Amino acid sequence: MPTAEPSARITSESQLQFWNSQDTLGQYSRPAFLFPSELPLLGLLRDRWPQVRMLDVGVGAGRTSLYFAALCGSCVGIDFAPEMIEVCKKRFAGRWPGAEFAVGDASDLKGHADGSYDLVLFSFNGIDCMPHEQRLRALAELKRVCKPGGHVVFSSHNAYRIPIIPRFEFQRHPMRLLEEFRRWWLVQRRNLPLKEVMTRTHVEYCDGNIGANRHMFVRPEAQVEELKQLGLEVFALYASDGRSLPKEEDARDTSIPWVYYYCRRPRA
């Protein structure tokens, strides 16, 4: 069994190196789609879409843009990886008059006025690329730029899933077997012992899916409490496969890799 490396924090430098790499750009430039847990967004605003102003945070190579930029009155897509934004600009040049793409930091949304968006989306666990302190700043910023009565939606890795991650899954195809071994080795090498990890509500953990980088895994009940303290109303939770989670306890299922949090900024 490999010995775990000394604990290291999530860093912007390591994340940028991964997200700006050509391999990652190629992977995330594939055809657009929505995850099942994002589909409720389509019905959330119903006939209001032509008037909606949306901020799409962590837009990446534009996975969500083909859906929301076409629906919204205006849609601003931002990402902290400059190469991702360049992909969006080239991919969608002139496609929608109300769409724009720019480099931006979710934890410091300077240039975005208070209460300027009806919907703020930070999809596919992008917020988990930040250490806890920066993550709290980002959530406060998402709330700040959201209009009273508007919606903040994001997803985050489920800490209850962690005990499943270190398991090695045999693959018949030689290349898939090699890839699974690489993932398993990183999980063993880059993480603290499981017994220690599972005592925490917020964990920086490497699952081997974004190189050797760690990202945040959070217990859903702790995440909901943080959102309440920030002044956001959490009105729905969805599992990664689209299942509604009526109670916070439902998210403790180890089969749920990540959870979508649907929030509303209360009206003054």
N, C-alpha and C positions, 0 to 999 in steps of 0.2 A: 504493500500500500504506500503511495507517495506521501511525503510529508508536506503539510500545508505551508505555503509561503507566509512570511510575516504579513499581518493585516495591512492593507493599503486602501486609501480613500478613493472614491470616485473622483476623477479629475476631468476638467474640460479638455485638457490636452489629449488624453487618451481617447476620449469620446470623439473629438473632432478628427483625430487620425483615422478612426474606424469609419465614421460616417462620410468623410471626404474621399475615402479610398475608391478606386475604380471598381473593385469587386462589389462593394456595397452599392455604388451608384447603379451598376448594371442590374443588380438584384432588385432594387427598389424602383427601377424604371419600367418594370413589367406592367402589363395591362391593369388598369384601375379596378378596384372593387371596394365594397363596403363589407365590414365584418357583420355577422348577425346581430351583435350587440350595438351596432351603429344604426341599424335599420329603423329603430323607433324614432330616430331623429327626423326621418322623412315625414312622419305623421305628427310630430310634436308641434310644428308651426303651420302645418296644413296650407290653407289658402294665403297665408301671410308671406310666403317665401319671396315673392317679387319685391316686397318692402324690407326684407331682412338685410341687415348689415352684419356680416360674419367675420370673425377673426379665426383663421385656421392655423393654430400653433403647431410647430413640428410638422409642417406640411410635407417634408421630405421631397420626393421626386414627383409629388402630385397625385398620390393614390386616391385621395378624397376629392380632388379638385374637379374631376370630370363629372361628379355628382353635384357638389354644392355650388361651385362657381357658376354652373348653368342654371341653378335654381334661384340663387340670391340676387337681390338688387345690387349688392356689392360684396365682394369677398376678398379679404386680404390674407394671403398666405405667407407665413414667416417661418424661418428655420435658422438654427445657429450654425449650420454647415453651409458655407458659401457655395460649394460645388453642387449641393442639392438645389439651391435657388437658381443657379445657372441652368440646371436641367429643366426646371419648371419654366423659366423664361423662354428657353428655346422650344420646349415641347408645346407650350400654349400661347406662343406669340400671336397677339391680335385675335385670339379666339373669343374672348368675352370682354366687352368694353368695361364691365364693372369689376374685373379681376386684376389684382396686382400681386407681385411677389417680391419679398425683400428679406435680407438677412436681419435677424432679430433674436434677442435673448428673452425668453419667457419670464425670467426673474427680474427684468428691468425693461419694461415696455415703454420706454421714453419715446415720445412722438405719437403715442396713442392716448387720446384724451380720456378723462374719467367718463364712464357711462356711455361710451361711443358705439358699443356693439350689442345687438340683440342676442347673438349666439357666439360663445367662445368655445371652441373645440380644441382639445389637446389629446390627440388620439394615439392609439397603439403604444401606450406605455412610454411615450416620449418624456414625460415628467420624471420617470424613474432613472433617467440618465443624469440626474442631479443628486448631490448629497442632501441630507435632510434639511439643513439650514437654508440652502438655496431653494429647495423644493417648497418650503413654507413661504419664502418670498415670492415664488412664482404663483402659488395659489392666491396669495393676497393681490398680486397684480392682475390675475385673471378676473378676480372679483371686481377690482377697481375699474377695469375698462368695460365691464359688462353693465348694461343699463339696469336700473331697478326694474324688476319684473322679468328681466332677461335670463338666459340660461348659460350655465357653465357645465361642460361635459368633458370628462377625461377618463382615462383608464390607467390602471396600476396593477403590477404583479401582486399576486395573492401569496402572502407569507405561509399560509396553510398548505400550499403546494410543495414547499421546499423538501419535505421528507421523500418525495417521489423522485426528485431530480437526480440524486446520486446513483440511481439504479442504472445498471448497464443493460441496454436492450439489444439483443442479438439481431443482426441484419444478415439476410442471405446474400445480398449483392455485395461484392468485395469493396466497392467504393463507399457504399453506405456503411458497411462495417467499419472501415477505416475512419470515416467521419464520426461515427458514434464513439469509437475509441478515443479520438481526439477530444470530443465533447466531454466524455467521462473523465479523461485525464485532467482536463482543465478544472472540472468541478472538484475533483479530489485535491488538486494542487492549490487552488486559489481561494479556498474557503476554510473558515474555522470549523472545528468539530460540530457536528449536527446538534448534539446535546446543548452546546452553548448557543448556537444560532437560534434555536427554537425557544429560548428564554426571552427573546426580544420582540417588540412590536414592530420595529423598523429595522430592516436588515440589508446591509450592502452585501450582495451575493452574486457570484458568477455562475450562470447556468450553462455557459459554453456556447450561447447562441449569438452573442455579439463579440466574437473573439475572446480574448482573455479579460475583457472588461467586466467589472461588477456593475450591477444596477440595483435599485431599491426594490425590496419586497416589503409589503406592509399588511398588517392584519386589518381586515376591512372595518372592524369595530373601532380601531384606533384611528383609521382614516376618516370615518364618519364623524368621530368626536372632534378631530382637528377642523373639519369643515364647519361644524357647528360653531366652534370657537371663533372662526374667521367671519362668522355671520352669514354663512350660506345655508340654505335649506336643501337637504338631500331628500329628493322626492322619489327616487327610483334607483335600484341597483340591478345590473344585468351581468350574468356570467358571460364568459368569452364566447360561448356557443349560442348566445341569445336568450337563454333562459332568464325569466324574471326571478329576482331574489327578494321576495316580500319581506323577509326578516334578515337582519345582519347575520344571524347565526347560520343562515342558509349558505353564506359565502365561505364557511369553514370546510366545505367539501374539498378534499384534496384533488378532485378531478378538475377543478376550476383553475386554470393557469393565471388568469387575470380577471379583474372586475371593472366594469364601467360604472362610473358615478355620475348620475344625472342630478344637477343642482340648479337651484333658482336663487337669484339675488332678490331678497325681499324688497318690496316697494317701501319708500320712506314713510 
